[in-house]
Amino acid sequence: MPLYSYRCTACDHAFETLVRSGDTPACPSCGAQTLDRLLSTPAPQMKSGRVIASGRAAAAKEGHFSNYSKAETKGKV
């Protein structure tokens, strides 16, 4: 089942939901079925060095090293 993003035209609520083929989703906020499906950017299929470096920099800035290996965190924690 694919995950789709929608915006309700009745109450302007934005949400994501799993949709089976042939099903019509309803807004979890108001129950209306008048929805606009939103476009989203696809996730990259592979991890590039730049993406990993960016994630590690963000983690280090926040003070945790959860995405580093034990060898990489030696002396940092």
Backbone as a chain_set.jsonl record, in Angstrom:
{"seq": "MPLYSYRCTACDHAFETLVRSGDTPACPSCGAQTLDRLLSTPAPQMKSGRVIASGRAAAAKEGHFSNYSKAETKGKV", "coords": {"N": [[0.837, -1.186, 0.0], [0.632, 2.152, -0.907], [1.855, 5.215, 0.548], [0.239, 8.217, 0.847], [0.015, 11.807, 0.661], [-2.4, 14.146, 1.668], [-4.659, 16.977, 1.383], [-7.404, 18.28, 2.939], [-10.219, 19.648, 1.381], [-12.373, 20.686, 2.644], [-11.824, 21.305, 5.4], [-9.187, 22.101, 5.38], [-7.187, 20.519, 6.471], [-4.095, 18.853, 6.602], [-2.716, 15.673, 5.874], [-1.244, 12.343, 6.058], [-1.747, 9.131, 4.657], [-2.131, 5.565, 4.361], [-3.129, 4.001, 1.406], [-5.245, 1.718, -0.062], [-5.646, 0.063, -3.212], [-8.305, 1.281, -5.075], [-9.677, 2.239, -2.843], [-11.195, 5.062, -1.22], [-9.905, 7.624, 0.565], [-10.708, 9.268, 3.713], [-10.916, 12.401, 5.418], [-9.232, 12.589, 8.485], [-9.856, 14.487, 10.327], [-12.345, 15.839, 9.797], [-13.879, 14.041, 8.373], [-14.632, 14.316, 5.721], [-14.6, 13.5, 2.2], [-13.595, 14.949, 0.156], [-10.802, 15.555, -1.138], [-7.516, 16.815, -1.871], [-4.83, 15.405, -3.484], [-1.502, 15.634, -2.533], [1.628, 16.553, -3.973], [4.778, 15.036, -3.515], [8.293, 15.013, -2.837], [10.411, 12.486, -4.086], [12.108, 10.056, -2.084], [15.656, 9.707, -1.78], [17.258, 6.935, -3.378], [19.593, 5.811, -2.52], [22.135, 6.086, -0.013], [24.016, 8.887, 0.132], [27.297, 10.229, 0.557], [27.193, 12.922, 1.257], [24.591, 13.223, 2.337], [24.75, 11.58, 4.581], [26.836, 12.869, 5.976], [25.609, 15.326, 6.485], [23.5, 14.548, 8.193], [24.974, 13.563, 10.354], [26.299, 15.877, 11.163], [24.142, 17.429, 12.031], [23.258, 15.85, 14.18], [25.494, 15.952, 15.885], [25.516, 18.678, 16.435], [23.228, 18.866, 17.973], [24.095, 17.54, 20.157], [24.232, 14.776, 20.422], [25.411, 11.528, 19.502], [24.266, 9.435, 18.088], [24.163, 8.324, 15.536], [26.696, 7.592, 14.868], [29.436, 5.281, 14.67], [30.887, 3.169, 17.261], [33.66, 3.355, 17.163], [34.01, 5.787, 15.903], [33.024, 7.579, 17.768], [34.815, 7.649, 19.806], [36.301, 9.339, 22.378], [34.651, 11.53, 22.028], [32.328, 11.432, 23.501]], "CA": [[0.0, 0.0, 0.0], [1.423, 3.385, -0.937], [1.566, 6.285, 1.493], [-0.05, 9.451, 0.126], [-0.275, 13.019, 1.419], [-3.633, 14.791, 1.219], [-5.164, 18.166, 2.055], [-8.857, 18.286, 2.885], [-10.733, 20.915, 0.86], [-13.425, 21.173, 3.536], [-11.299, 21.902, 6.638], [-7.789, 22.469, 5.135], [-6.3, 19.662, 7.27], [-3.143, 18.076, 5.802], [-2.405, 14.405, 6.535], [-0.741, 11.244, 5.243], [-2.442, 7.885, 4.947], [-1.913, 4.435, 3.469], [-4.322, 3.85, 0.591], [-5.338, 0.507, -0.879], [-6.17, 0.281, -4.554], [-9.763, 1.348, -5.14], [-10.242, 2.886, -1.656], [-11.231, 6.514, -1.184], [-9.647, 8.008, 1.945], [-11.5, 10.347, 4.302], [-10.157, 13.276, 6.307], [-9.354, 12.157, 9.874], [-10.314, 15.606, 11.143], [-13.773, 16.14, 9.621], [-14.556, 12.922, 7.728], [-14.956, 14.612, 4.323], [-13.834, 12.766, 1.2], [-13.173, 15.89, -0.885], [-9.389, 15.722, -0.816], [-6.522, 17.049, -2.911], [-3.605, 14.649, -3.224], [-0.354, 16.522, -2.625], [2.858, 16.008, -4.551], [5.915, 15.019, -2.597], [9.546, 14.67, -3.503], [10.797, 11.104, -3.783], [13.286, 9.861, -1.24], [16.78, 9.168, -2.551], [17.323, 5.48, -3.305], [20.833, 5.37, -1.878], [22.689, 7.063, 0.919], [25.24, 9.481, -0.376], [28.18, 10.736, 1.6], [26.741, 14.247, 1.667], [23.419, 13.045, 3.182], [25.242, 11.038, 5.852], [27.587, 13.929, 6.652], [24.637, 16.312, 6.954], [22.83, 13.957, 9.355], [25.925, 13.501, 11.463], [26.534, 17.248, 11.642], [22.949, 17.831, 12.782], [23.265, 15.104, 15.441], [26.558, 16.499, 16.72], [25.077, 20.007, 16.855], [22.246, 18.663, 19.033], [24.784, 16.965, 21.301], [24.214, 13.316, 20.516], [26.203, 10.869, 18.469], [23.579, 8.166, 17.893], [24.369, 7.745, 14.212], [28.117, 7.32, 14.695], [29.869, 3.99, 15.196], [31.639, 3.299, 18.516], [35.025, 3.798, 16.844], [33.968, 7.218, 15.546], [32.68, 8.403, 18.936], [35.879, 7.544, 20.803], [36.794, 10.618, 22.824], [33.668, 12.577, 21.827], [31.24, 11.333, 24.471]], "C": [[0.878, 1.244, 0.0], [0.939, 4.391, 0.11], [1.39, 7.57, 0.701], [-0.295, 10.593, 1.095], [-1.502, 13.677, 0.805], [-3.863, 16.084, 1.985], [-6.662, 18.167, 1.836], [-9.333, 19.653, 2.376], [-11.814, 21.497, 1.76], [-12.852, 21.903, 4.757], [-9.828, 22.31, 6.548], [-6.788, 21.686, 5.992], [-5.398, 18.862, 6.321], [-2.779, 16.817, 6.581], [-1.84, 13.418, 5.534], [-1.513, 9.998, 5.625], [-2.045, 6.814, 3.94], [-3.208, 4.195, 2.716], [-4.24, 2.561, -0.215], [-5.928, 0.855, -2.235], [-7.694, 0.255, -4.527], [-10.418, 2.005, -3.936], [-10.216, 4.403, -1.813], [-11.013, 6.933, 0.263], [-10.572, 9.132, 2.402], [-10.605, 11.137, 5.243], [-10.331, 12.798, 7.749], [-9.896, 13.256, 10.788], [-11.825, 15.818, 11.035], [-14.564, 15.034, 8.928], [-14.917, 13.139, 6.263], [-14.073, 13.797, 3.381], [-13.453, 13.647, 0.016], [-11.74, 16.304, -0.585], [-8.588, 16.044, -2.059], [-5.291, 16.242, -2.555], [-2.427, 15.568, -3.487], [0.821, 15.806, -3.263], [3.961, 16.05, -3.513], [7.163, 14.641, -3.377], [9.924, 13.243, -3.141], [12.044, 11.061, -2.915], [14.425, 9.322, -2.095], [16.898, 7.662, -2.329], [18.589, 4.969, -2.633], [21.319, 6.464, -0.946], [23.989, 7.605, 0.347], [26.061, 10.008, 0.794], [27.73, 12.084, 2.13], [25.53, 14.151, 2.605], [23.843, 12.545, 4.568], [25.98, 12.115, 6.632], [26.653, 14.988, 7.22], [23.905, 15.809, 8.201], [23.727, 13.9, 10.565], [26.203, 14.889, 12.031], [25.359, 17.737, 12.474], [22.907, 17.136, 14.137], [24.313, 15.662, 16.392], [26.172, 17.872, 17.257], [24.079, 19.922, 18.004], [22.846, 17.971, 20.253], [24.677, 15.462, 21.443], [24.927, 12.722, 19.309], [25.588, 9.511, 18.124], [23.816, 7.547, 16.52], [25.843, 7.565, 13.867], [28.421, 5.911, 15.206], [30.669, 4.223, 16.483], [33.056, 3.8, 18.263], [35.056, 5.3, 16.533], [33.687, 8.11, 16.743], [33.748, 8.361, 20.008], [36.416, 8.937, 21.135], [35.804, 11.76, 22.653], [32.567, 12.577, 22.881], [31.709, 11.335, 25.89]], "O": [[1.777, 1.366, 0.832], [-0.23, 4.403, 0.496], [2.288, 7.972, -0.038], [-0.757, 10.379, 2.216], [-1.633, 13.759, -0.416], [-3.34, 16.273, 3.084], [-7.14, 18.068, 0.706], [-8.901, 20.691, 2.879], [-12.138, 22.68, 1.65], [-13.324, 22.983, 5.115], [-9.27, 22.811, 7.524], [-5.667, 22.144, 6.212], [-5.878, 18.268, 5.356], [-2.558, 16.87, 7.79], [-1.936, 13.616, 4.323], [-1.89, 9.826, 6.784], [-1.67, 7.119, 2.808], [-4.28, 4.184, 3.321], [-3.284, 2.341, -0.958], [-6.638, 1.852, -2.368], [-8.297, -0.687, -4.013], [-11.61, 2.308, -3.989], [-9.325, 4.956, -2.458], [-11.848, 6.633, 1.117], [-11.145, 9.853, 1.585], [-9.648, 10.599, 5.8], [-11.462, 12.618, 8.199], [-10.343, 12.976, 11.9], [-12.51, 15.961, 12.048], [-15.794, 15.084, 8.899], [-15.456, 12.235, 5.625], [-12.943, 13.447, 3.72], [-13.03, 13.136, -1.021], [-11.496, 17.277, 0.13], [-8.924, 15.611, -3.161], [-4.759, 16.372, -1.452], [-2.354, 16.209, -4.535], [0.984, 14.596, -3.108], [4.058, 16.995, -2.73], [7.089, 14.026, -4.441], [9.767, 12.839, -1.989], [12.917, 11.924, -3.007], [14.188, 8.562, -3.033], [16.667, 7.173, -1.224], [18.647, 3.81, -2.22], [20.946, 7.628, -1.086], [24.94, 6.86, 0.11], [25.542, 10.203, 1.893], [27.867, 12.361, 3.322], [25.443, 14.912, 3.569], [23.357, 13.027, 5.59], [25.766, 12.257, 7.836], [26.882, 15.493, 8.319], [23.713, 16.563, 9.155], [23.285, 14.163, 11.683], [26.328, 15.053, 13.244], [25.549, 18.384, 13.504], [22.558, 17.759, 15.139], [24.044, 15.827, 17.582], [26.47, 18.195, 18.407], [24.066, 20.773, 18.893], [22.175, 17.829, 21.275], [25.005, 14.924, 22.501], [25.026, 13.339, 18.248], [26.313, 8.544, 17.893], [23.675, 6.333, 16.371], [26.193, 7.402, 12.698], [27.723, 5.41, 16.088], [31.081, 5.349, 16.761], [33.594, 4.577, 19.052], [36.02, 5.989, 16.864], [34.07, 9.28, 16.741], [33.584, 9.002, 21.046], [36.928, 9.631, 20.257], [36.088, 12.873, 23.096], [31.942, 13.608, 23.127], [30.895, 11.257, 26.81]]}, "num_chains": 1, "name": "protein.A"}
